[in-house]
Amino acid sequence: MTLVLYAVIPAEVTQPDDLGVLRRPHVAVVHREEPAPAAAAPEAVLAFGQTIERIAERGPALPIRFGTTVSGLDELHRIAEEHEGSWATRLLVVAGHCELIVHVRVHGGTERATHRGLRGREYLRRRAMATHARSAAHDGIREVLGARLREHRVLGIGDVDRLAALVPSAAADEVRADLERWAAETPDIELSVTGPWPAFSFCEEPA
């Protein structure tokens, strides 16, 4: 049998009866015994995410990456003992917070298609303009969030950038509205916000 790992939670938080919990003095690891690891099919990934959402409804949680398994409780005990201190610290950071994903497109030169066929000085000029526009957009998002932004991560850069924002759960709707209002008032910015989600992107200290 294999233990599929779902999340790290505070030691005192209870969980649904269909999930196992290994408890340490300060943290606990939520798991489930399975015959074999699940294949990375869309329905399996979705079910995994839904289970983490159930866990996070009961209190702070550090989601564990899909497909993470251990051979049994002995191995899980060793891992939990090694990481308990850092896990407990991160749980204090994410407590009372949720993750929002900001999808932002900056029009007017940041799209990769606008750089095709360019060479030399003009290519470098367009790249510099794109970098500046993207940086200004990211700065604008952080400015809108202000003190509500506990931490942020850049998840992906492309024609559409993806930024993860850790914000107070009680302020999630307000944050979304403020970002959408800012985007509507800012030229060349197209923005959407998804979430709130458990703190998938904030399980470790910032790099």
GIPE-V522824 format. One line per field, one symbol per residue. ss: DSSP state (~ for helix, > for strand, _ for the rest). burial: 1 if it has 9 or more other C-alpha atoms within 8 Angstrom, else 0. A space follows every 10 residues. Layout:
ss=???
burial=???
//
This chain:
ss=_>>>>>>>>> _________> >>>___>>>> >>>>______ _~~~~~~~~~ ~~~~~~____ >>>_____>> __~~~~~~~~ ~~~~~~~~~~ ~~~~__>>>> >>>>>>____ _~~~~____~ ~~~~~~~~~~ ~~~~~~~~~~ ~~~~~~~~>> >>>>>>____ >>>>>>>>~~ ~~~~~~~~~~ ~~~~~___>> >>>>>>>__~ ~~_____
burial=0111111111 1000000011 1111011111 1111001000 0001100100 1110110111 1111001011 1110111001 0001001101 1001101111 1111111011 1100100000 0011011011 1011001000 1101100011 0101000011 1111111110 1100110111 0111000011 1010011111 0110000
//
